[in-house]
Amino acid sequence: MADTPTEAEPDPHEEIMRATYRALREHGYADLTIKRIADEYGKSTAAIHYHYDTKDDLLTAFLDFILDQFKDTVHEVETTDPEQRLELLLDKLLVNPKDHQDLLVAILEMRSQVPYNDQFRERFQQNDEYVQYLIRTVIDQGVKTGVFDDVDTDHVAQALMIIVDGARTRAVVFDEEDSLETARRTAAEYVTAALVADD
């Protein structure tokens, strides 16, 4: 008798990452425990420790997971038009995050640990470098095709990242609901002033 097909077993790593996401949104970084992640996972703390030795190891993996998710959403953008691609990228950075305010708070709490946690510092730096690389690449493409003025792409990418980081921080620290929208408009104005080639 032939074996009946069975559904693929869920990936424990992904399941734990999603449980971590839910626990962070619910409890924040300061009150996050392996027990609370395990509760979200629906298994014991031993099941978590089987894959991750410490909470910091788990959260470092979570930062990698978040960056991979961001990469996936960026790669889904099909347009190759530099202006549209830059607009969509800025939307991903400034418009979409407002739907995940609780997670923004937790990520900011984790970022505050960077001076004391080498693993966190490395992951946040990798994330920042990757986003700046994406922005520089789009701008370089725009310069080559004549859509954007010939500019210092490193400077422009860093300036846009400062707008993003500042807005996210204000949105969390001061609970300013309009910080992200204001930053998105500011980024658009900056792109027009610094990049858009005159006809």
GUROVO-875850 format. One line per field, with one value per residue: x, y, z of N, C-alpha, C, O in turn; residue number from 0. Coordinates in Angstrom, 3 decimals, always signed. Layout:
BEGIN
n.east: [X ...]
n.north: [Y ...]
n.up: [Z ...]
ca.east: [X ...]
ca.north: [Y ...]
ca.up: [Z ...]
c.east: [X ...]
c.north: [Y ...]
c.up: [Z ...]
o.east: [X ...]
o.north: [Y ...]
o.up: [Z ...]
seq: [NUM ...]
This chain:
BEGIN
n.east: [+0.842 +0.597 +2.375 +0.683 +0.654 +2.242 +1.976 +4.559 +6.887 +6.785 +9.260 +11.425 +13.116 +11.995 +9.458 +10.116 +11.236 +9.001 +7.460 +9.089 +8.888 +6.154 +6.214 +7.990 +6.552 +4.447 +5.581 +7.889 +11.459 +12.719 +11.144 +11.157 +11.351 +12.752 +10.820 +8.423 +8.672 +8.648 +6.046 +4.605 +5.498 +4.420 +5.591 +7.991 +10.496 +12.818 +12.696 +13.234 +15.827 +17.140 +17.749 +18.887 +21.367 +21.365 +19.342 +20.288 +21.598 +19.377 +17.996 +19.842 +19.751 +17.146 +17.326 +18.769 +16.801 +14.793 +16.131 +16.440 +13.748 +13.160 +14.864 +13.630 +11.149 +12.014 +13.190 +10.973 +10.002 +9.336 +9.854 +12.314 +12.805 +14.623 +13.673 +11.087 +11.766 +13.375 +11.476 +9.693 +11.375 +11.895 +9.318 +9.076 +10.816 +9.805 +6.981 +5.615 +6.579 +4.954 +2.826 +3.739 +4.257 +4.722 +6.772 +8.733 +9.348 +10.500 +12.714 +14.149 +14.786 +16.485 +18.478 +19.536 +21.153 +23.442 +26.020 +26.922 +26.722 +28.171 +27.228 +24.701 +25.518 +26.974 +24.953 +23.093 +24.737 +25.298 +22.725 +22.255 +24.310 +23.523 +21.039 +21.883 +23.521 +21.594 +20.225 +22.306 +22.878 +20.525 +20.537 +22.963 +22.301 +20.313 +21.825 +23.505 +21.660 +20.757 +18.572 +18.892 +20.820 +24.418 +25.814 +27.242 +26.936 +27.271 +27.037 +24.377 +22.912 +23.556 +22.455 +19.716 +19.361 +19.757 +17.495 +15.556 +16.296 +16.126 +13.398 +12.160 +13.108 +11.990 +9.299 +8.996 +10.124 +8.864 +6.308 +5.116 +2.812 +2.803 +5.414 +6.709 +5.292 +5.874 +8.638 +8.715 +7.710 +9.678 +11.920 +11.191 +11.180 +13.869 +15.068 +14.097 +15.298 +18.041 +18.633 +17.002 +17.301 +17.505 +15.394]
n.north: [-1.178 +2.180 +4.913 +7.523 +10.903 +13.358 +16.501 +18.942 +19.259 +22.005 +24.584 +24.751 +26.904 +29.131 +29.140 +29.733 +32.235 +33.702 +33.458 +34.874 +37.401 +37.969 +37.917 +39.994 +42.187 +42.125 +42.272 +43.838 +44.596 +44.812 +43.327 +40.849 +37.345 +34.026 +32.222 +33.580 +33.723 +31.003 +30.409 +31.709 +30.196 +27.790 +25.673 +24.116 +25.848 +24.443 +23.500 +25.802 +26.379 +24.241 +25.011 +27.552 +28.897 +31.109 +33.993 +36.254 +35.080 +34.061 +36.452 +37.717 +36.026 +36.607 +39.283 +38.823 +37.412 +39.368 +41.143 +39.488 +39.175 +41.791 +42.034 +40.220 +41.503 +43.780 +42.702 +41.839 +44.016 +44.999 +46.977 +48.654 +51.244 +53.974 +56.234 +55.415 +53.066 +54.001 +55.524 +53.496 +52.036 +53.876 +54.041 +51.482 +51.782 +53.904 +54.200 +51.691 +50.680 +51.888 +50.278 +48.466 +49.324 +48.478 +46.647 +48.342 +49.797 +47.779 +47.086 +49.478 +49.484 +47.282 +48.279 +50.186 +48.696 +48.269 +49.509 +47.791 +45.209 +43.111 +41.347 +42.369 +44.883 +44.211 +43.085 +45.199 +47.013 +45.629 +45.587 +48.343 +48.937 +47.363 +48.506 +51.092 +50.398 +49.477 +51.883 +53.462 +51.985 +52.254 +55.012 +55.322 +53.952 +55.652 +57.951 +57.058 +56.648 +59.150 +60.098 +61.001 +63.656 +63.972 +62.980 +62.822 +59.762 +58.301 +60.248 +61.168 +58.801 +58.323 +60.615 +60.188 +57.899 +58.999 +60.596 +58.568 +57.047 +59.029 +59.698 +57.270 +56.963 +59.245 +58.650 +56.527 +57.313 +59.756 +59.159 +60.109 +60.164 +61.202 +61.386 +59.590 +59.993 +62.696 +62.513 +60.970 +62.738 +64.690 +63.249 +62.830 +65.473 +66.063 +64.247 +65.255 +67.814 +67.204 +65.200 +64.939 +65.385 +68.409 +69.346]
n.up: [+0.000 -0.862 +0.562 +2.219 +1.219 +3.216 +4.925 +4.698 +7.321 +9.571 +9.496 +12.135 +12.807 +11.418 +12.594 +15.259 +14.910 +14.086 +16.361 +18.099 +16.972 +17.506 +20.306 +20.887 +19.916 +21.670 +24.289 +24.222 +24.150 +26.692 +28.484 +27.406 +27.416 +27.275 +28.015 +27.373 +24.628 +24.071 +24.883 +22.876 +20.779 +21.396 +22.620 +24.865 +26.883 +26.615 +24.034 +22.633 +23.535 +22.471 +19.918 +20.185 +22.206 +23.980 +24.908 +23.596 +21.404 +20.057 +19.480 +17.862 +15.666 +15.016 +14.138 +11.805 +10.442 +10.129 +8.411 +6.191 +5.500 +4.762 +2.551 +0.839 +0.333 -0.982 -3.243 -4.534 -5.825 -8.985 -10.878 -12.849 -13.205 -12.109 -10.541 -9.709 -8.378 -6.281 -4.911 -4.090 -2.453 -0.415 +0.554 +1.671 +3.776 +5.275 +5.169 +5.331 +7.907 +9.896 +10.363 +12.092 +14.735 +17.405 +17.049 +16.045 +18.341 +19.941 +18.356 +18.437 +21.127 +21.163 +19.506 +21.172 +22.757 +21.379 +21.975 +23.947 +23.103 +20.996 +19.018 +18.332 +17.419 +15.115 +13.499 +13.185 +11.904 +9.527 +8.444 +8.061 +6.236 +4.090 +3.316 +2.634 +0.508 -1.333 -1.837 -2.908 -5.211 -6.745 -7.152 -8.540 -10.890 -11.838 -12.315 -14.369 -16.411 -16.843 -15.476 -12.896 -11.439 -11.592 -8.746 -5.407 -4.465 -2.114 -0.129 -0.526 -0.086 +2.599 +3.761 +3.275 +4.839 +7.352 +7.566 +7.592 +9.922 +11.906 +11.799 +12.497 +15.093 +16.393 +16.032 +17.749 +20.295 +20.927 +20.341 +18.015 +15.676 +13.121 +12.315 +10.554 +8.175 +7.716 +7.418 +5.130 +3.201 +3.410 +2.562 -0.102 -1.021 -0.676 -2.437 -4.860 -4.859 -4.677 -6.522 -8.905 -12.265 -14.083 -16.798]
ca.east: [+0.000 +1.436 +2.323 -0.113 +1.518 +2.068 +2.390 +5.927 +7.013 +7.155 +10.654 +11.495 +13.751 +11.023 +8.409 +10.650 +11.384 +7.668 +7.078 +9.879 +8.254 +4.928 +6.563 +8.579 +5.474 +3.594 +6.259 +9.050 +12.752 +13.063 +10.379 +11.169 +12.023 +12.639 +9.522 +7.372 +8.817 +8.193 +4.582 +4.142 +5.886 +3.566 +6.410 +8.728 +11.728 +13.864 +12.619 +13.929 +17.256 +17.713 +18.224 +19.611 +21.915 +20.991 +18.378 +21.009 +21.789 +18.080 +17.671 +20.756 +19.132 +15.927 +17.736 +19.059 +15.506 +14.139 +16.835 +16.080 +12.382 +13.247 +15.462 +12.610 +10.148 +12.667 +13.399 +9.679 +9.743 +9.683 +10.252 +13.729 +12.898 +15.302 +12.836 +10.046 +12.388 +13.780 +10.242 +9.184 +12.306 +11.625 +8.041 +9.348 +11.542 +9.129 +5.519 +5.205 +6.830 +3.953 +1.915 +4.404 +4.776 +5.241 +8.061 +9.679 +9.774 +11.395 +13.958 +14.886 +15.335 +17.625 +19.534 +20.168 +22.107 +24.585 +27.321 +27.283 +26.471 +28.858 +26.381 +23.693 +26.194 +27.308 +23.738 +22.552 +25.649 +25.045 +21.438 +22.444 +25.154 +22.743 +20.058 +22.613 +23.945 +20.433 +19.963 +23.400 +22.744 +19.433 +20.982 +23.979 +21.592 +19.658 +22.852 +23.963 +20.610 +20.420 +17.368 +19.379 +22.052 +25.648 +25.973 +27.993 +25.897 +27.465 +26.494 +22.915 +22.396 +23.678 +21.473 +18.404 +19.330 +19.596 +16.067 +14.834 +16.594 +15.577 +11.940 +11.787 +13.378 +10.971 +8.010 +8.975 +10.432 +7.882 +4.996 +4.616 +2.241 +3.037 +6.851 +7.072 +4.723 +6.660 +9.933 +8.550 +7.617 +11.001 +12.790 +10.802 +11.664 +15.334 +15.373 +13.842 +16.290 +19.426 +18.851 +16.253 +17.990 +16.697 +15.210]
ca.north: [+0.000 +3.362 +5.860 +8.719 +12.087 +14.154 +17.886 +19.196 +19.731 +23.419 +24.866 +25.246 +28.225 +30.144 +29.180 +30.433 +33.642 +34.312 +33.539 +35.975 +38.614 +38.210 +38.205 +41.334 +43.169 +42.088 +42.563 +44.703 +43.955 +44.788 +42.298 +39.617 +36.188 +32.789 +31.636 +34.247 +33.282 +29.610 +30.433 +32.042 +29.063 +26.664 +24.557 +24.403 +26.626 +23.512 +23.444 +26.995 +26.245 +23.224 +25.704 +28.779 +28.770 +32.228 +34.931 +37.106 +34.296 +34.018 +37.779 +37.956 +35.304 +37.340 +40.430 +38.274 +37.057 +40.613 +41.650 +38.611 +39.515 +43.064 +41.751 +39.567 +42.477 +44.674 +41.958 +41.678 +45.228 +44.595 +48.080 +48.987 +52.689 +54.432 +57.101 +54.605 +52.098 +54.738 +55.859 +52.286 +51.684 +54.797 +53.609 +50.316 +52.221 +54.942 +54.110 +50.385 +50.402 +52.398 +49.174 +47.580 +50.253 +47.753 +46.072 +49.463 +50.082 +46.703 +47.192 +50.613 +49.026 +46.430 +49.148 +50.886 +47.767 +48.121 +49.787 +46.746 +43.887 +43.038 +40.648 +43.324 +45.920 +43.654 +42.903 +46.510 +47.595 +44.927 +46.061 +49.704 +48.895 +46.787 +49.491 +52.146 +49.812 +49.499 +53.266 +53.887 +51.279 +52.882 +56.347 +55.138 +53.600 +56.865 +58.849 +56.495 +56.780 +60.562 +60.440 +61.756 +64.432 +63.320 +63.405 +61.950 +58.804 +57.938 +61.337 +61.175 +57.607 +58.525 +61.634 +59.545 +57.014 +59.844 +60.941 +57.354 +56.712 +60.082 +59.587 +56.080 +57.241 +60.178 +57.955 +55.659 +58.006 +60.794 +58.653 +61.038 +59.347 +61.769 +61.499 +58.826 +60.672 +63.910 +62.097 +60.499 +63.948 +65.319 +62.450 +63.117 +66.824 +65.995 +63.552 +66.203 +68.887 +66.728 +64.166 +64.965 +66.183 +69.427 +69.094]
ca.up: [+0.000 -0.997 +1.671 +1.940 +1.325 +4.428 +4.785 +5.127 +8.689 +9.628 +9.797 +13.520 +12.839 +11.016 +13.610 +16.432 +14.540 +14.090 +17.773 +18.648 +16.448 +18.262 +21.698 +20.927 +19.756 +22.864 +25.549 +24.081 +24.413 +28.113 +29.187 +26.620 +28.017 +26.494 +28.366 +26.606 +23.234 +24.046 +24.958 +21.529 +19.928 +21.751 +23.097 +26.087 +26.729 +26.165 +22.576 +22.143 +23.839 +21.584 +18.712 +20.533 +23.558 +24.832 +24.337 +22.643 +20.179 +19.385 +18.957 +16.736 +14.549 +14.656 +13.330 +10.476 +9.862 +9.725 +7.239 +5.067 +5.110 +4.056 +1.246 +0.007 -0.120 -1.945 -4.487 -5.204 -6.611 -10.341 -11.738 -12.933 -13.325 -10.891 -9.706 -9.079 -7.458 -5.086 -4.191 -3.443 -1.385 +0.694 +1.132 +2.519 +4.959 +6.053 +5.183 +5.829 +9.324 +10.842 +10.657 +13.056 +15.732 +18.568 +16.675 +15.968 +19.718 +20.368 +17.591 +18.977 +22.401 +20.841 +18.966 +22.299 +23.365 +20.477 +22.596 +24.908 +22.532 +19.704 +18.047 +17.864 +16.648 +13.807 +12.701 +12.821 +10.921 +8.269 +7.955 +7.582 +5.036 +2.994 +2.854 +1.934 -0.774 -2.225 -2.232 -3.803 -6.489 -7.494 -7.556 -9.593 -12.111 -12.300 -12.857 -15.651 -17.432 -16.997 -14.706 -11.752 -11.607 -11.141 -7.354 -4.503 -4.060 -0.703 +0.686 -0.648 +0.588 +4.046 +4.152 +3.298 +5.997 +8.544 +7.594 +8.003 +11.318 +12.756 +11.834 +13.261 +16.505 +16.890 +16.058 +18.921 +21.546 +21.206 +19.938 +17.005 +14.609 +11.801 +12.040 +9.365 +7.003 +7.515 +6.896 +3.741 +2.377 +3.435 +1.696 -1.491 -1.331 -0.770 -3.686 -5.953 -4.828 -4.807 -7.531 -10.151 -13.282 -14.760 -18.233]
c.east: [+0.889 +1.276 +1.471 +0.783 +1.197 +2.544 +3.811 +5.926 +7.387 +8.619 +10.747 +12.095 +12.741 +9.904 +8.873 +10.813 +10.029 +7.138 +7.818 +9.286 +7.010 +5.230 +7.175 +7.505 +4.624 +4.297 +7.406 +10.326 +13.003 +12.369 +10.324 +11.936 +11.874 +11.295 +8.403 +7.461 +8.308 +6.669 +3.992 +4.405 +4.999 +4.329 +7.180 +9.945 +12.872 +13.876 +13.302 +15.431 +17.921 +18.340 +19.106 +20.072 +21.415 +19.939 +19.063 +21.271 +20.496 +17.762 +18.605 +20.218 +17.875 +16.261 +18.110 +17.765 +14.791 +14.798 +16.508 +14.671 +12.369 +13.821 +14.430 +11.600 +10.741 +12.836 +12.100 +9.313 +10.244 +10.198 +11.764 +13.917 +13.489 +14.432 +11.777 +10.637 +12.819 +12.557 +9.712 +10.079 +12.089 +10.278 +8.252 +9.980 +10.732 +7.609 +5.077 +5.449 +5.765 +2.916 +2.488 +5.031 +5.379 +6.608 +9.117 +10.227 +10.796 +12.741 +14.798 +15.514 +16.567 +18.784 +20.262 +21.198 +23.397 +25.922 +27.817 +27.197 +27.058 +28.013 +25.332 +24.343 +26.482 +26.065 +23.142 +23.437 +25.450 +23.756 +21.588 +23.246 +24.373 +21.753 +20.755 +23.117 +22.792 +20.173 +21.032 +23.256 +21.669 +19.869 +22.010 +23.321 +20.914 +20.631 +23.287 +22.940 +20.162 +19.157 +17.742 +20.619 +23.242 +25.975 +26.909 +26.986 +26.038 +26.824 +24.962 +22.309 +22.455 +22.658 +20.072 +18.282 +19.162 +18.134 +15.256 +15.036 +16.002 +14.074 +11.498 +12.002 +12.321 +9.614 +7.874 +9.109 +9.344 +6.458 +4.324 +4.119 +2.587 +4.519 +7.245 +6.532 +5.507 +8.016 +9.829 +8.453 +8.978 +11.970 +12.481 +11.305 +13.179 +15.753 +15.188 +14.943 +17.702 +19.669 +18.214 +16.906 +17.043 +16.585 +15.956]
c.north: [+1.244 +4.265 +7.053 +9.939 +12.866 +15.575 +18.051 +19.737 +21.215 +23.579 +25.443 +26.648 +29.318 +30.272 +29.942 +31.915 +34.350 +34.435 +34.692 +37.311 +38.965 +38.597 +39.601 +42.407 +43.257 +42.646 +43.565 +43.966 +43.780 +43.654 +40.972 +38.528 +34.997 +32.131 +32.269 +33.889 +31.851 +29.532 +30.745 +30.894 +27.849 +25.450 +24.997 +25.272 +25.729 +23.408 +24.652 +26.832 +25.141 +23.891 +26.910 +28.694 +29.864 +33.094 +35.833 +36.374 +34.263 +35.373 +38.187 +37.257 +36.024 +38.566 +39.989 +37.965 +38.292 +41.175 +40.801 +38.909 +40.816 +42.859 +41.143 +40.580 +43.424 +43.974 +41.724 +42.897 +44.986 +45.738 +48.294 +50.492 +53.254 +55.293 +56.295 +53.648 +52.798 +55.114 +54.647 +51.856 +52.587 +54.496 +52.437 +50.748 +53.142 +54.825 +52.797 +50.167 +50.892 +51.332 +48.239 +48.409 +49.536 +47.159 +47.170 +49.810 +49.044 +46.785 +48.358 +50.251 +48.148 +47.266 +49.877 +50.005 +47.631 +48.451 +48.665 +45.334 +43.824 +42.357 +41.600 +44.388 +45.428 +43.540 +44.240 +47.193 +46.950 +45.414 +47.446 +49.724 +48.348 +47.800 +50.619 +51.660 +49.844 +50.912 +53.746 +53.260 +51.916 +54.256 +56.249 +54.813 +54.835 +57.858 +58.362 +56.689 +58.221 +60.995 +61.309 +62.548 +63.613 +63.843 +62.452 +60.964 +58.385 +58.982 +61.314 +59.976 +57.766 +59.551 +61.026 +58.605 +57.805 +60.279 +59.755 +57.069 +57.749 +59.979 +58.392 +56.309 +58.168 +59.492 +57.097 +56.459 +59.008 +60.394 +59.613 +60.247 +59.884 +61.875 +60.791 +59.479 +61.940 +63.566 +61.627 +61.693 +64.639 +64.572 +62.720 +64.489 +66.825 +65.319 +64.499 +67.258 +68.395 +65.864 +64.418 +65.939 +67.179 +69.091 +70.142]
c.up: [+0.000 +0.218 +1.277 +2.109 +2.600 +4.168 +5.313 +6.554 +8.684 +10.027 +11.212 +13.606 +12.501 +12.048 +14.858 +16.135 +14.565 +15.526 +18.460 +18.230 +17.273 +19.714 +21.848 +20.807 +21.019 +24.107 +25.428 +24.446 +25.910 +28.864 +28.423 +27.355 +27.073 +26.769 +27.545 +25.122 +23.102 +24.101 +23.576 +20.559 +20.186 +22.212 +24.336 +25.806 +26.251 +24.641 +21.944 +22.329 +23.022 +20.354 +19.030 +21.985 +24.491 +24.136 +23.312 +21.327 +19.362 +18.743 +17.829 +15.491 +14.080 +13.801 +11.913 +9.728 +9.333 +8.466 +6.016 +4.571 +4.314 +2.655 +0.306 -0.524 -1.144 -3.288 -5.252 -6.048 -8.027 -11.217 -11.714 -13.116 -12.029 -9.981 -8.971 -8.049 -6.170 -4.254 -3.432 -2.288 -0.168 +1.351 +2.087 +3.837 +5.863 +6.134 +5.815 +7.324 +10.288 +11.193 +11.724 +14.183 +16.928 +18.272 +16.554 +17.350 +20.165 +19.645 +18.095 +20.324 +22.157 +20.315 +20.100 +23.011 +22.560 +21.144 +23.505 +24.328 +21.120 +18.638 +17.473 +16.980 +15.225 +12.922 +12.274 +11.782 +9.551 +7.625 +7.336 +6.282 +3.844 +2.437 +2.103 +0.580 -1.780 -2.753 -3.211 -5.180 -7.356 -8.002 -8.680 -10.929 -12.705 -12.905 -14.241 -16.761 -17.612 -16.273 -13.514 -12.141 -11.119 -9.743 -6.617 -3.908 -2.597 +0.209 +0.665 +0.081 +2.096 +4.539 +4.241 +4.496 +7.294 +8.680 +8.111 +9.485 +12.276 +12.905 +12.662 +14.754 +17.096 +16.994 +17.305 +20.216 +21.928 +20.816 +18.956 +15.801 +13.223 +11.441 +10.751 +8.098 +6.677 +6.901 +5.445 +2.793 +2.280 +2.525 +0.224 -1.919 -1.516 -2.080 -4.870 -6.018 -5.160 -6.033 -8.893 -11.124 -13.899 -16.234 -19.052]
o.east: [+1.831 +0.203 +1.533 +1.583 +0.039 +3.396 +4.212 +5.086 +8.215 +9.146 +10.202 +11.632 +12.640 +9.454 +8.105 +10.562 +9.937 +6.451 +7.249 +9.192 +6.834 +4.590 +6.905 +7.544 +4.145 +3.701 +7.855 +10.288 +13.449 +12.949 +9.539 +13.037 +11.002 +10.692 +7.519 +6.440 +7.619 +6.067 +3.012 +3.627 +4.839 +3.808 +7.029 +10.374 +13.785 +14.933 +13.877 +16.215 +19.146 +19.333 +19.981 +19.268 +21.079 +19.683 +18.480 +21.178 +20.514 +17.311 +18.203 +20.229 +17.575 +15.550 +17.812 +17.651 +14.248 +14.107 +16.320 +14.419 +11.657 +13.328 +14.359 +11.230 +10.053 +12.648 +12.112 +8.418 +11.441 +10.904 +12.406 +15.049 +12.922 +14.449 +11.583 +10.067 +12.646 +12.595 +9.326 +9.594 +12.097 +10.118 +7.679 +9.716 +10.940 +7.011 +4.257 +4.621 +5.666 +2.208 +1.802 +6.194 +6.435 +7.495 +10.273 +11.417 +11.842 +13.789 +16.022 +16.634 +17.568 +19.942 +21.458 +22.021 +24.335 +26.894 +29.010 +27.562 +26.516 +28.068 +25.109 +23.806 +26.258 +26.115 +22.730 +22.938 +25.436 +23.697 +21.112 +22.901 +24.544 +21.634 +20.278 +23.139 +22.990 +19.935 +20.711 +23.484 +21.864 +19.597 +21.944 +23.725 +20.935 +20.314 +23.421 +23.308 +19.289 +18.711 +17.015 +21.364 +23.088 +26.362 +27.308 +26.270 +25.040 +26.157 +24.324 +21.309 +21.518 +22.065 +19.327 +17.216 +18.505 +17.600 +14.380 +14.070 +15.448 +13.534 +10.557 +11.184 +11.810 +8.866 +6.782 +8.300 +8.951 +5.523 +3.128 +4.909 +2.658 +4.856 +8.017 +7.213 +5.773 +8.483 +10.730 +9.039 +9.377 +12.751 +13.391 +11.796 +13.706 +16.683 +16.022 +15.460 +18.463 +20.793 +18.826 +17.045 +15.900 +17.538 +15.924]
o.north: [+1.336 +4.367 +7.532 +9.998 +13.005 +15.821 +17.376 +20.553 +21.639 +22.788 +26.517 +27.479 +30.317 +31.379 +30.707 +32.757 +35.488 +35.400 +35.396 +38.238 +40.111 +39.485 +40.301 +43.416 +44.330 +43.393 +44.096 +42.858 +42.718 +43.080 +40.086 +38.760 +34.965 +31.547 +31.558 +33.768 +31.520 +28.685 +30.130 +30.656 +26.989 +24.334 +26.128 +25.420 +26.192 +23.248 +24.553 +27.104 +25.116 +23.403 +27.259 +28.450 +29.598 +32.948 +36.143 +36.973 +34.415 +35.432 +38.927 +37.822 +36.049 +38.856 +40.683 +38.224 +38.277 +41.632 +41.335 +38.900 +40.935 +43.437 +41.500 +40.528 +43.834 +44.582 +41.449 +42.824 +44.791 +45.494 +48.132 +50.972 +53.043 +55.104 +56.461 +53.448 +52.249 +55.033 +54.757 +51.370 +52.118 +54.674 +52.402 +50.158 +53.164 +55.315 +52.793 +49.533 +50.370 +51.456 +47.333 +48.214 +49.935 +47.161 +46.955 +50.082 +49.396 +46.575 +48.250 +50.662 +48.263 +46.998 +50.151 +50.506 +46.963 +47.735 +48.595 +44.368 +44.404 +42.745 +41.627 +44.754 +46.151 +43.859 +44.396 +47.871 +47.642 +45.628 +47.696 +50.441 +48.817 +47.943 +51.057 +52.422 +50.197 +51.114 +54.364 +53.917 +52.101 +54.615 +56.997 +55.328 +55.042 +58.530 +59.158 +56.874 +58.500 +62.132 +62.236 +62.169 +62.679 +64.999 +61.414 +61.293 +58.141 +58.645 +61.427 +60.116 +57.390 +59.380 +61.318 +58.519 +57.341 +60.324 +59.915 +56.874 +57.400 +60.152 +58.497 +55.901 +57.906 +59.731 +56.952 +56.300 +59.102 +61.184 +59.892 +59.728 +59.121 +62.397 +61.322 +59.520 +62.230 +64.240 +61.855 +61.675 +65.109 +65.191 +62.827 +64.658 +67.501 +65.770 +64.541 +67.561 +69.084 +65.799 +64.138 +67.131 +66.844 +68.615 +70.101]
o.up: [+0.787 +0.813 +0.145 +3.042 +2.995 +3.314 +6.261 +6.934 +7.878 +10.809 +11.469 +14.387 +13.214 +12.345 +15.442 +16.997 +15.024 +15.860 +19.295 +19.034 +17.686 +20.278 +22.824 +21.512 +21.387 +24.882 +26.444 +24.980 +26.345 +29.786 +28.759 +27.854 +26.205 +25.869 +27.067 +24.445 +22.137 +23.441 +23.157 +19.635 +19.321 +22.206 +24.798 +24.662 +25.567 +24.031 +20.860 +21.420 +22.900 +19.814 +18.237 +22.884 +25.645 +22.941 +22.273 +20.255 +18.141 +17.599 +16.931 +14.398 +12.886 +12.839 +10.941 +8.530 +8.229 +7.555 +4.923 +3.366 +3.317 +1.687 -0.870 -1.697 -2.079 -4.341 -6.452 -6.890 -8.243 -12.196 -10.677 -13.177 -10.956 -8.765 -7.767 -6.976 -5.082 -3.027 -2.268 -1.266 +0.970 +2.558 +3.176 +4.885 +7.076 +7.092 +6.733 +7.977 +11.399 +12.193 +12.198 +14.534 +17.420 +19.126 +16.920 +17.508 +20.709 +20.256 +18.176 +20.624 +22.864 +20.636 +20.001 +23.778 +22.993 +20.905 +23.802 +24.998 +20.179 +17.471 +16.262 +15.934 +14.254 +11.734 +11.125 +10.885 +8.532 +6.414 +6.228 +5.342 +2.718 +1.220 +1.055 -0.387 -2.943 -3.944 -4.226 -6.196 -8.557 -9.147 -9.656 -11.972 -13.918 -13.886 -15.171 -17.922 -18.434 -16.430 -13.158 -13.044 -10.332 -9.577 -7.145 -2.962 -1.920 +1.187 +1.711 +0.785 +2.800 +5.604 +5.176 +5.105 +8.226 +9.788 +8.962 +10.222 +13.319 +13.998 +13.449 +15.577 +18.185 +17.942 +17.854 +21.130 +23.091 +20.944 +19.053 +15.013 +12.260 +10.378 +9.952 +7.073 +5.511 +5.982 +4.638 +1.711 +1.215 +1.802 -0.598 -3.036 -2.399 -2.748 -5.775 -7.094 -5.839 -6.532 -9.924 -10.853 -14.209 -16.851 -20.282]
seq: [0 1 2 3 4 5 6 7 8 9 10 11 12 13 14 15 16 17 18 19 20 21 22 23 24 25 26 27 28 29 30 31 32 33 34 35 36 37 38 39 40 41 42 43 44 45 46 47 48 49 50 51 52 53 54 55 56 57 58 59 60 61 62 63 64 65 66 67 68 69 70 71 72 73 74 75 76 77 78 79 80 81 82 83 84 85 86 87 88 89 90 91 92 93 94 95 96 97 98 99 100 101 102 103 104 105 106 107 108 109 110 111 112 113 114 115 116 117 118 119 120 121 122 123 124 125 126 127 128 129 130 131 132 133 134 135 136 137 138 139 140 141 142 143 144 145 146 147 148 149 150 151 152 153 154 155 156 157 158 159 160 161 162 163 164 165 166 167 168 169 170 171 172 173 174 175 176 177 178 179 180 181 182 183 184 185 186 187 188 189 190 191 192 193 194 195 196 197 198]
